[in-house]
Amino acid sequence: EVRLYSNALTGALPDSINGWTKVEEVFMYKNTLTGAIPEAIGGWAMVEKVDMSENSFSKDSGLPTTIGMLTECERLIFHQSGIGGTLPTEVGMMTKLETLDLSQNKKADTGGKGLNGEIPSEIGMLGGTLENLVLFDNSMEGVLPTELGMLEELEVLNLQKNSFTGDIPTEVGQLTSLRYFDIEMNRFEGNLPTEIGIMEDLNELIISKNFLTGAFPTEIGDMRSIGNIAATDNNFSGQIPDELTNLWMLGKLNLDNNLFSGAIPDTIGNMENLAIFTARNNNRRGGKGLTGNLPESLGRLQNLFQFDVSDNSISGEIPTSLGECTSLSELSLYQNKLWGDVPAELGNLVGITQMNLIDNGIEGEVPEGLCSLGAEIQVDCSVTCAEDCCTNYDC
């Protein structure tokens, strides 16, 4: 074993490291190593674990092609190491590899952009072993290879903060072991493939800040293990599918800044573990955004902590059942078409800290019980409330 981590080592790795032919573990993370990764690394014939994270290797060079000679390697980590270059096709020869982490190699202080280029199709050759593919915060680009679908053991796929383009390949549906899928902040476009519903073990689906379009696939309702869906800042349209309310384990559902329309499903109350629901600003590009009434079934969401549907066209009265959401801390109904009085039942929201009802047609008086909770309450001038209870907007 070579354990030289956190030792303030500097300078480049010497070519003499090719003599480490019987070393099984190389841990040299948290140093200040510089220069290129030498081709001599290919001499580590018996190495099983390599961690060179948090160094300052050359931004102009990446992993050498000799990396493919590490056929016994199970874990290869160059997180925050400063490397650049492309992911060599020879990585496909590392057929025992379980974890490949080349994340966060952008470095503002050196101008390093991290890895670039495409994910090689040869990645599919790791289908029998690879469990974690972590490439976030680099400058990788191009379309995803369909061979990704061959990674049958993959549990974590994190491609966040790159410049990948094109459609999400339908072959992702073959990743039936996947638990974490993150492609946030890329340039993907097209529809979210219906095959994604096959990934029944998926816990987190993070697809925000892309250019995805079309309807949200109803097949997502088959993902019974899902706990978090983040799909903000895309161009999804159509109604929020009723099938989403089958996801009783879902804790977070973020749909902000899209083009969703129609009513919130009446069956949303079935989502007993839902803590965060946000769908604000879906009225972009001349659309109305969400419409219809707020469902009475909201009152069944006993774990609801944040509910934000600002900047839509929701109408009707605030349902009295909302007062049964006693875990609710943040309620924002800003800029909709709601009318009627503020229900006295909202005084039961003992955990409320923020409530925004501005820019609606709500009238009457804020109930005394709600005022007594000490929350930050914002209302229109048409609503009256006790002194120091509310902030009236633009009166």
N, C-alpha and C positions, 0 to 999 in steps of 0.2 A: 504494500500500500504506500501511496505517496500522499501525505496529509500536510500540506503547506498552506492551508487557508488562514486568512486574517493575520498575515505576517509582514505586511508592508513591502512585499517583494516588488521590485521594479525591473525594467528592461525587457528584452525579448526572450522568448523561449529558445534555447539553443538547439541546434540540430542533434546534439548528443542524446536528446530524449528518445531517439529511436532505439536506444539500448534498453529501454524499459520493457523488454519483451515478455517478462513474467509478472508484471504489475497488474493487479486486478482492479484497483481503485485509485483514481487520481482526483484529489480534491485540492484545487488551488484557487478557490473563490475568495473574494474580498481581499484582493491585492491591487497593485497598480501595474500589472504586466502590460507591455506595449508590443508594437510590431505586428507582423503577420503571424497567423497560425502556421507553423512549418509543416511541410509535407512529411517530415519525420514522424508526425503523429501516427502515421500508418504503421509504424513499428510496434504499436501497442497491441500485439496479437492476442493477449489474454485479458485485456481490460474489459471489465463489466460495467463500471460506473465512472463517468467523467463529469465533473462539475467545475467549470471555469467562469462562473458567474461573477459579475461586479468587478470587472477589470477594464482596461483601456486599450484593447487591441486595435489595430489599424482599421479605420473606417473604410479604407480602400481595398481591403481584402477580406475574404470570408473563409469558410471551411474549405480546406484543400480536397481535391478529388480522392486523395488517399484515405479519406475518412471511411470510404467503403471497405477498407481492409479491417476495420474493427468489427469483425463478424461475431464476436462474443459479447459485444456491448449491449447492455440492457437500458442504460440511462445516459443520455447525452444532453448536457445543459450548458448553454452559453447565454444565459439570461443577463441582460444589462452588461454585456461584455464589450460593446462598441464595435463588433464586427459588421462588415458590409458584404458586398458580393451577392452571389446567387446561391440558392440551395442546390448543391451538386446532385446530378442524377445518380451518382454512386451511392447515395444514401439508401437506395433500394436494395443494396447488397447487405445491409446491416439487419439481417433477418431475425435477430433476437431482440431487436430494439423495442422497448416498451414505452419509453418516454423520450420525446424529442421536444426540448424547450429552447427556442431561440428568440425569446420574446424581449421586448423593450430594448432594442439595440439602437434606437434613435438617441443621439446625444446632442443637445443644444449647444453645449460648451465647445464641442469640436466641429459642429456642423455635420456630424455623421447622420446619415439617413437610415442606417440599419440595412437589413437585407432588402434586396430588390429582385426583380424578375418573378417568374411564375413558380408555382408548386409543380415539380416535375411529375409526370405520369407514373414514373417508377415508384412513387410513394405507395402505390397499390401493392407492391411486392412485400410490403410489411403487414399484410392483412392478417396473418396468423398470430401476431404479437403486439402490434402498436396499440397502446391504450390511451396515450396522451399526446396530442399534437398541438403545441402551444407556440404560435407565431405572432402574437399580437404586438402592436406598436412597432412596426417596421414600415418599409416602403414597397412591399410586394404588390404585384399587379397581375393583370391578365385574368382569364377565366379559370374557374376551378376545374381540375381534371375529373372526368367521370370515374377514373380509377379510385377516387376517394371512397366510392361505394364498396370497394373491396376490403376496407379496413373493418372487418367484422367484429374485432375486439375493441374498437375505439370507444372510449368513454368520455373523453374531453376533446372538443375541437374549438379552439379559440383563435380566431383570425381578426379580432377587433383592431381598428386603427391601422388599416392598410389601404391599398387602392385597387382591390379586386373589382372586376367588372363582370358584365354579362349576367345570365340567368343562374339561379341556384340550380345545380343539376338535380334531376329527378332521382338520381342514384343515391342521394343522401338518405332516402327512405330505407336503404339497405343497412344503415348503421343502427341496427336494432339494439346494440349495447350502449348507445350514446346516452349520456346523462346531462351533458353541458354543451350547448351549441351557441356560440357567440360570434356574430359577423357584424357587430355594430361598427358604424363609421367606416363604411366602404362605399362602393359605387355599384352595388348590385341593382339589377332592374328586372322587370318582368314579374310574373306571378309567383307567389309562394307555392311551391309544388304540393299537390294534394298528397303525394307520397309521404310527406312529413308526418302524417298521422299514424304511420306504421311504427314510429319510434315510441313505443308505449312506455319505455323506461325513462324517457327524457324528463329531467327535473327543471331545467332552465332553457328557455328559448329567447335569445336576445338578438333582435334583428333591426334595432332602431338605427336611424340616420343613414338610410340608403335611398334608393329610388324605386322601391317595390310598388307594384300597382295591382289593380284588380281586387276582386272580393277576397275576404279572409276565408280560407278553405274550411268547410264544415268538418272535414276529417280531423281537424285539431281536437274536436270533441272526443276523439278516441284515445287521446294521450292522458290516460287516467293518473299518471304519476307526476304530471307537471305542476310545479309550484310557483313559477314565475314566467310571465310572458311580457316582454318589453318590445313593443312594435311602434314606437313613436317616430315622428319625423320621416314618414314615407308618404306614399300616395294611394294607400288602400282606400277602396270605395265600397259602396253598398252597405247593407245592414250588418250590424254585429250579429253573427249567427247564433241562433238559439242553442246550437250544439255546444257552444262554449260554456253554457251553464251546467253542463254535465260534469265539468271539471271541479269536483267537490274538494280536491286537495289544493286548488289554486289559491295562492295567498296574495299575489300581485298581478294586476292586469293594467298595463299602461298603453293607451291607444291615442295619445295626444298628437296633434298636428298631422292629421290625415284628412281624408275626405269621406269619412263614414256618414251615413244618413239613416233615416228611419228611427224607430223607437228603441230604447234600451229593452232587451228581452224581459218580459214579465216574470220569467222563471229565474231571474238573477238571484232571488232569495234562496235557491238551491245550493248556492256556492258558500257553504257554511264556514269555510276557512278563509274567505276573502277578507283581506285587511286593507288593501289599497286598490281603488278603482279610479283611474284618471282617463278622461277622454276629452280633454279641453281642446279648443281651437280646431274643430272639425268643419267650421263654416268658411273655409278658405276658398279662393278662386270663384267667388260668387255663389257657392253652394250654401245650403241652409244648415248643414251639419246635422246633429242628432235632433230629432223631433219627437212628437208624442208627449205623453205624461211620464213623470217619474213613477216607476212601479211601486205599488203598495207592498210588494214582497221585500223591498229593501229593509223593512223592519226586522226581517229574520236574520240579518247579517250581524250577529252578535259580536263578531271579531273585527268589524269594519272600523278602521282607524282614520283613513283619508278617503274622501269622496269628492272628486273635482270634475265637473262637467261644464266648466266655464266656456263662454264663446261658442254657443250652439243655438238651437232654436226650440228648446224644450218648453212646453207650454203646460197649462193647467195649474193646479194648486200644489203647494208643497205637501206631500202626504203626511198625515199625522203619525203614521207608522214609523217615520224616520226617528221619532223620539224614542223608539225602542232600541236604537243602535247605541247602547250605553258606553261602548268603547270608542265612539267617534271623537276624534280630536280636531280634524280639519274638514270643514264643509265649505265648498265653493260652488255657488250656482250663478256666478257673475255673468251678466250679459246673455240672458235667455229671454223667454217670453212668459215667464211665470206670473201669476196674478193671485189675488186673494190675500188673506191675512197670514201673519207669521203664526204657525200653530203653537198653542200653549204647550203642547206635548214636547216641544224642543227644549223646554225647561228641564226635561229628564236626562239631557245629555251631560252627565256629570263630568265627563272627561273633555269637554269641548274647550279648545283654546283659540280657534280662529273660525269665523263664519263670515262669508262674503255673499251678500244677497243683492249687490248693486246692479243697476241697469236692468231691472225687470219692471213688472207692473204691480209689484207687491205694495199693499197699503196697510192701514191700521197701525197697531202699536206692538212694539216688541214686548212679549210677556215678561212680567216681573220675575218669574222663576228663571227665565233665561238670563236676564240681566244680573241676577244674583250669582251667577257662575263665574263671573270675572273674565269672560272670554273677550277677545278682540272682535267686535261685531261691526260690520260695515253694511249700511242700508242706504236706500235712496231717500231723498227729501220727503217723499210721500209717506214715509214711515216715521212715526214718533216713538220716542223711548225716553226713559228716565235720564236725568243728568248723569254724565260720566258713564253711561251704559254703552253708547254706540258712537261711531263716527259716521256722520251723514255726508254723502258724497255731493259735492258741487252745489251746495245750497246758497 
